[in-house]
Amino acid sequence: MDNELLTPRLAWMLHAKESGSISRTCETFSISRKTFYKWRRRYQEANNDSRVLVDRSRKPHTFPRATPQAIKDRLFQLKDETGFGQRLLKRRLAEENISLSERTIWKILKAR
């Protein structure tokens, strides 16, 4: 093990390899077989690279219902031109056939 940190999941892999028993490993570390197999698959797919044994983010990669950037840009433009709040901005956008809730407008402006 060249400079590998001994994480609990890496310990699982090493124990299973040394003992030759996945059941014993699962008992020793109080984990389910399903959990062990999930992490073993990731470990093997990465050619036994221990860096894959960390938690992955569950954050979605895409947001299909996100407000398009062109609409956000128009909202920012109207805000800069008029200085209106959410209610009046919603009306102005509705005149241009853009439908956003006041709450959505507020969130977009706050994130700016």
Secondary structure, 3 states (H helix, E strand, C coil): CCCCCCCHHHHHHHHHHHHCCHHHHHHHHCCCHHHHHHHHHHHHHCCCCHHHHCCCCCCCCCCCCCCCHHHHHHHHHHHHHHCCCHHHHHHHHHHCCCCCCHHHHHHHHHHC
